[in-house]
Amino acid sequence: MKFRKSFFKINRWLGFLTAIFFTVALGVYDYAAVHAAEKKVEQIAEKEMPLLIAEKGLAAAGKAGEGTLQGFLGSNGDELDKKQFQKQAAIMVYHMEDVEKLTAAEELNILLTKNKEWFVFAEKEIMNAAEEGAKGEEYAQKVEAAYAQINDIQAGYQKQIAAQKHTIQKLEQEVMSAEKSSHILIGIMSLILAAVSISGAILLFKKYLPLKGAAVFSKTAENFDVRKL
């Protein structure tokens, strides 16, 4: 009988300690999950979003460069169009520097190189050549090649922008999922702590109440006078 009581008592204490350990483990896991989510938020704010902005800036500069090239050729070499073209080339370089700081992705770097080469080619082989009176089939082929190249570059930027948007959306979903998991874990820990509190109260109740009850009974017995019956 004593062995059975000891066995149940040990089991209660083991259950109590296991619940405490499980709660602590959940707390550590929740902290790690929240910390990882915070890192992803930082990644979005400090890298992924600025990279997306830079890629959009490059695409816009390329599109504007194509437009000013068309304007230059349509106006028979308007100097204002050439200056605007050079301005877009400078904007491209500005965004390139941002991209190079944020990522070393090979595909994007190849695209940047092509974009830089296109601005140099368009100014030297088309604009400068037009100012020098270049005409003929060879010149026309260069103009056609320049348009084809910038279209390919623009398509490459759109692909990179779409991929970057997908990366950001994925990270945002992971952050939201981590927040939901954290709320669930907090709820579970609250339930466990409530159960542990009740279990602990029961253990203390069973341990000390009998002693207190015996003391009260003894005190009552001392004050009881049989002669008063």
N, C-alpha and C positions, 0 to 999 in steps of 0.2 A: 504494500500500500504506500509506504514511504517512497519507494523507488518510483512508483507511478506518479506521485505528486511532484517529485524532483524532476522527472522526465518532462511533465507538462510545464513546469516552471521554467526549465531550461529552454524549452521550445518557445515559450512566450518571450523570453529575453532575446533569443536568437531572432525571432520575428521582428521584435522591436529594433534591434541593432541593424538587421538587414534593411528595414525600411529607412532608417537613418542613412545608411550607406548608399542605398539606391537614390535617395533624395539628393545627397551630395553629388553623386555621379551625374544625375540629371542636371544639376546646377552647373557643374563643370562643362558638360556637353552644351548646355544652352549658352554659356558664356563664350565657348569656342565658336558656336554657330553665329552668334551675334557679332563677334569680333570679325569673323570671315565676311559677314554681310557688310560691315562697316568698311572693310578693305575694298570690297567690290564697289561700294558707293564712291570711295576715294578714286578708284580706278576709272569709273565713269566720268567723274568731275575733272580729274587731273590729266587723263590720257585720252580716253575714247571719245568724249565729246569735243575736246579741242582738235583731235585728229579729224573728226567728221567735218568740223567747221573749216579746217585747212583744206581738206579734199574738195569741199564745195567751193571754196575760194579759188582753187586751182582750176576747177571746171569752169567757173565763171570767167576767170581771166583768159582761159583758152577760147571760150565762146566769144568774148569781147575782142580778143586778138583776131579771130577769124572775121568778125564783123568789120573791124577797122581795116583789115587787109582788103576786103571787098569794097569798102568805101574808098580806099586809096586808089584801087584799080578803076573803080567807076568814075572817079573824079580826075582821072589822068594825073595822079601823083600829087594830091593835095597834101601840103606840109602838115596841116593840122591832123589829118588822119595818121600820118607817120608818127607824129608826137604822141598821139593817143595810143598807137600800137606799142611804142616804147614804154609808155606808162603801164600798159597791161603786162609787158615783159617784166617790169620792175615788181609789180604786184605778184606775179608768178614766183619770182625769186624769193620774195618775202614769205609766201605760203610754203614754198619748198623748204625753207630753213625750219619752219615750224614742224613740218612733217618729218624731216630728218632727225629732229630732236625727240620726236615721239615714237618713232618706229623704224625698224631696219628691215621691214618686209621687202623681199627681193622683187616681187611683182610690182609693187608700188614704186620702188626705186627705179626700176626699168622704165616705168611710165613717166617718172619725173625727168629722166635723162632724155627721153624722146620729146617731151614737151619743151625742154630747154633748147634742144637742137632744132626743133621746129621754129621757134621764135628767131633764132640766129639765121636759119635758112631762109625764112620768109623775108626778113629785113635785107639780108645781103643779096640773095639770088633773085628776089622778085622786086622789092621796093627800090633798092639801090640800082638794080639793073634797069628798072623802068625809068628811073631818073636819068640814066645814061643813054636812054633811047632803045633799050632792048626790045626786040619784036621777033616775030617768026615762030615756027613750029616748036623749036626747042624751048623757047621761053614759055610758050603756051603749055607745053608738057610739064614744065616746072610748076606753073600755077596750078594745073590740075593735080599734080602730085602733092602740092602743099595742102590743097583742100581735102584730098583723100587721107593724108596723114593726120590732119587735125580732127577729122571725123573719127578715125580709129582711136586717137588719144581721148577724145570726148567719150567714146563708148567705154574705154578703159576706166575713165573716172567714174562714170555712172555705175559700172560694175563694183568698183571699190566703195563707192558711197552706199550702195545697196548692202554690201557685205558688212560695212561698218555699222549701219543702222541695225542690221540683224544682231551683231555682237552686242550693241547697247541694249536692245530689247531683251536679249537672252540674259544679260547681267541683271537688268531690272526685274525680270521674272524670278531669278534666283534670289534676289534681295527680298522680294515680296514673299516668296516661299519660305525663306528663313524667318521672316517676321511672323508668319502664320504658325510655323513650327514652334517658335519661341513662345507664342501665346498659349499654344496647346501644352507645351512642356510646363509652363508656369501653372496652368490649371491642374495638370497631373501632380506637380509637386505640392500644390496647395491641398489637394485631396489626400496625398500621402501624409503630409504634415498634420492634417486634421486627424487622420486615422492613428498616427503615431501619438498625438496628444491624448486621444481617447484611450489608446492602449496603455500609455504611461499612467494615466489617471487611474485606470482599472488596477494596474499592478500596485500602485501606491495604496489604493483603497483596500485591496486584499491584504496588503502587508501590514498596514498600521491600524485599520479599523478593528480587527479582532482584539488587538492589544488594548485599544482605547475602550472597546466594549467590555472587556474583562475588568478593566480598572473601574469603570462605572458600576458594573455589577457588584464588585467587591466593596465599593464605597456605599452602595445602597444596602448591602448586607450588614455592614457595620452599623448603619443608622437604624436598622430594623430592630424593633424591640418586641420580642414575643410576648412580653407581659402585658402589652397594650391590647392584645387580642382578647 
